[in-house]
């Protein structure tokens, strides 16, 4: 069964739930976590997790016994973490972290569910609210919220414009944002004022038995971008933070809508394999903006080639030895990348895209000294690129004493892989403008 991956979470928006409360770390786990499981089983419905696993353990079919077994088998750490998953649509990933060294123990739940459209039905949203309400009644809460993952990123959760150290120190020391579903713990209730909180204009406002306040801005979670839903969100936020300007808050929410509006990719086929992979490594809140940027960016057509009749002839005394040298240089790139990019062993077009992506993720041109890049990395990349042309396009090396002049004949053209490698490694931007993926695809297009 296919589980929700980080890349999949970044391809489409998901429902995001963050719940932070306290539990009795000295009690038996079966007693302390019974309310958590009972509420989950009662209200999750169609997305009830079917798998459970602890750290470094195989996934088990969910049952109470499997849950306790996974918890029991966790390493003896201060923060045991369990993962519950629903692998089929709606795909759900739920992380339960127990901070048992603190007094009282801290319990953090992070849940993501796709597709977000699953929560376009009001009944499913009511059940989710009931679940969070049940947890908030059993576990003294600091704060909790649920809504769009992309929207929470645009709100800069959890920093809200603060640096990491400050946000970790201060937490939710004031109200920074109102989301679709919110639960305010005692500190925020006292700060904002109970009467003000209970008079918030919203779809649902409820004081819980333990004094926390639950607030839902709009009936349907997945409709958060609707003008009426954004209006309700702005009204609630400004009511609770009266020093804010309503028009400014509402305008910022509509600006988020514009940022999240779908953009149709119009990528050149030669660069599309890489660009889609790059999108999967982009936060979901930035995906549409990145698509627009890639649509408008003029990726230059590869120029590292000559007509076959203009090719430089080989000037090496021993062709076989030269080819063996190229093979050894290519293997040095495999040695550099193999742990992060296992596909480099295969020497395929896909392995070139995997390498492009790894170069970009780790920012190779900025990470290594220029003399190391030019002396070691560029020759290794160029040789590997040439070997892929030979293996997959029937290319033929035309070796030269100066390796940077070496060519690979493919059809009516000769290609200069070392020159391309040099361009690729100039800067982080050049990794995109002069990618190995595009070079290979261009050679493939002109093969005939």
Residue, then its C-alpha position, 0 to 999 in steps of 0.5 A: x500500500x502506498x503511503x502519503x509521502x512528503x512529495x505528495x503532500x507538496x503536490x496538493x493542499x491537505x487538511x492540517x491539524x496541530x494539537x498541543x496539550x498535556x497528559x499524565x506521563x506518570x500514568x500507565x499509557x493504557x490509561x493516559x491515551x485511552x481518551x485519545x484512541x476512543x475519540x479517534x475511533x469514534x469520529x475518524x470514520x472513513x479516514x480512520x488509520x489502518x496502520x500503526x508503527x513506532x520508530x524503526x518498526x514495521x507497520x502493523x495493522x491498527x488495533x488497540x493491541x497493535x498500538x500498545x505493542x508499537x508504543x511498548x517497543x519504542x526506544x527508551x527516549x524522552x519523546x516516543x513518537x507513534x505514526x498512524x496512517x490511512x494509506x488509501x484515499x483519503x490518505x492520512x498521516x497522524x503523528x503522536x509525540x509524547x514528551x514524557x520528561x516534562x511535568x506534566x507530560x506534553x502531547x503533540x498531534x500532527x495530522x495531514x489528510x489528502x485530498x483536502x476536498x474530502x473535507x468539502x462535506x459539512x458532516x465530515x467537518x463536524x466529525x473532525x471538530x467533534x474529535x478535536x473537541x473530545x481531545x481538548x476536553x481530556x487533555x489540558x490544551x495550550x492551543x490547537x488549530x486545523x485548516x489548510x496546510x498551504x494557508x498555514x504556511x502562508x501565515x508562517x506557522x509556527x513562527x508568524x514572522x518570528x525567528x525560530x528561537x523566539x517562536x520556540x521560546x514564546x509559543x502562542x503567547x498571543x493570537x497571531x492568526x485565526x484558522x478554520x478550527x481553533x481551540x484556545x487554552x487558558x493562557x490565550x483565553x485570559x489574554x483575549x478575554x473570555x467574554x470577547x472570545x465567546x462573542x466572536x462572530x463565527x460559525x461556532x463558538x463553544x466554551x468547553x467544560x475545562x474552560x478552553x474555547x473552541x471556535x470554528x469560522x466556517x462550516x466547511x474546511x475545504x471552502x476556506x478560500x470562498x469570499x464568505x469564508x475569508x470574510x468570516x475569518x477576517x471578522x473573527x480575527x479583527x474581533x479578537x485583535x481589535x487593534x488590527x485594521x479589518x480591510x488590511x486583514x481581509x486584503x491579506x487573506x485575498x492575497x493568499x487566495x491569489x497565491x494559491x490559485x491554480x496555475x497550469x504548467x507550460x513547461x518545455x518538454x526538455x526541462x519538464x522532468x526536472x521542473x516537476x521534481x523541483x515542484x515536489x521539493x517546494x512548499x505547497x504554498x509556493x507551488x503555484x507561484x513557482x509554476x508561474x515562474x517556471x512558465x515565464x523563465x526562458x530556459x536557453x536551448x543547449x548550445x554545447x554541440x557541433x554539426x557532425x561534419x565540424x567535429x574535432x577528430x580524436x587526437x589520443x594515441x589509445x582510444x580504448x584507454x581514453x574510454x576507460x578513463x571516461x568510465x572511471x571519471x563517471x564512476x567518481x560521480x557515482x561515488x559522490x552521489x550514490x547514497x543520496x541518488x541510488x539511480x546513478x548506478x543505472x546511467x539512465x535519463x532519469x538518473x540525470x534528473x535525479x542528479x540535477x535535483x540533488x545538485x540543486x537541493x544541496x546547492x553544490x556550486x555554493x557548497x564546494x570550493x570552486x577549485x574542487x568543482x572545476x578540478x573534480x566535480x565538472x570532469x566527473x559530471x561531464x564523463x557521466x553525462x557522456x556515458x549516459x548519451x553513449x548507453x541510451x542514445x547509441x552515442x560514440x565518444x570522440x576522445x581528445x587529449x584535453x577532456x573538456x574538448x571530448x565529444x559524443x556523436x549522436x546522429x548528425x551532431x556531436x555533443x560536448x558533455x564536459x562543456x555542459x557540466x562546466x556551465x551547469x556548475x557555475x551557480x545554483x541558478x545555472x543548475x536549472x538553466x543548463x541542466x543535464x536533463x535538458x541537455x540529454x533531452x535535446x540530444x534525444x530530440x535531434x538524434x534522427 
